[in-house]
Amino acid sequence: MGDSINLADPAFEPTDAQLQGLSSRAFAGVRAAHAASLERLREAIAVERAKVLESLAHAMVTRSRPPA
């Protein structure tokens, strides 16, 4: 797609190939960005899960002690 395209021109009607090229470039990084976002979310969930489990274990030990 070497020629200039003016998408603001209401008379312009892109060909199927031009539309495919535009959409390919527009969404080129979406799959990788989505995968990276999911990985960060999974890591954050793992960290929070570990914190909660540690807190729960501490609470169970504290409650299982006989009163002084």
VMD Tcl script that draws the C-alpha trace (Angstrom):
set ca {
  {0.00 0.00 0.00}
  {2.51 2.54 -1.17}
  {0.01 5.10 -2.45}
  {-1.46 7.67 -0.09}
  {-4.99 7.06 1.16}
  {-7.18 9.85 2.44}
  {-9.69 8.18 4.75}
  {-11.22 11.57 5.53}
  {-12.37 11.92 1.91}
  {-16.05 10.85 1.84}
  {-15.74 9.97 -1.83}
  {-12.91 7.50 -1.20}
  {-13.91 3.86 -1.36}
  {-11.07 1.54 -0.39}
  {-10.61 -1.79 -2.12}
  {-10.82 -5.03 -0.17}
  {-7.04 -5.31 -0.29}
  {-6.65 -1.79 1.11}
  {-9.10 -2.55 3.94}
  {-7.27 -5.78 4.75}
  {-3.97 -3.90 4.82}
  {-5.39 -1.18 7.05}
  {-6.91 -3.64 9.52}
  {-3.77 -5.78 9.57}
  {-1.63 -2.77 10.48}
  {-4.19 -1.38 12.92}
  {-4.43 -4.60 14.91}
  {-0.89 -5.92 14.41}
  {0.08 -5.76 18.08}
  {-3.22 -6.72 19.66}
  {-2.54 -10.45 20.06}
  {0.85 -9.88 21.70}
  {-0.49 -7.10 23.93}
  {-3.39 -9.30 25.02}
  {-1.07 -12.20 25.84}
  {1.23 -9.91 27.83}
  {-1.72 -8.43 29.70}
  {-3.03 -11.88 30.60}
  {0.41 -12.92 31.83}
  {0.68 -9.83 34.06}
  {-2.81 -10.52 35.41}
  {-1.97 -14.15 36.17}
  {1.22 -13.08 37.95}
  {-0.68 -10.53 40.03}
  {-3.30 -13.12 40.94}
  {-0.58 -15.58 41.99}
  {1.03 -12.95 44.23}
  {-2.28 -12.04 45.87}
  {-3.23 -15.71 46.27}
  {0.06 -16.37 48.07}
  {-0.55 -13.40 50.39}
  {-4.05 -14.58 51.25}
  {-2.94 -18.16 51.86}
  {-0.13 -16.95 54.12}
  {-2.55 -14.73 56.03}
  {-5.04 -17.57 56.36}
  {-2.35 -19.96 57.62}
  {-1.23 -17.37 60.18}
  {-4.83 -16.84 61.33}
  {-5.39 -20.58 61.70}
  {-2.21 -20.98 63.80}
  {-3.22 -18.04 65.97}
  {-6.72 -19.43 66.52}
  {-5.49 -22.95 67.28}
  {-3.40 -21.77 70.23}
  {-5.03 -22.37 73.61}
  {-5.99 -19.23 75.51}
  {-3.36 -18.03 77.97}
}
mol new
graphics top color blue
foreach p $ca { graphics top sphere $p radius 0.5 }
foreach p [lrange $ca 0 end-1] q [lrange $ca 1 end] { graphics top cylinder $p $q radius 0.2 }
display resetview
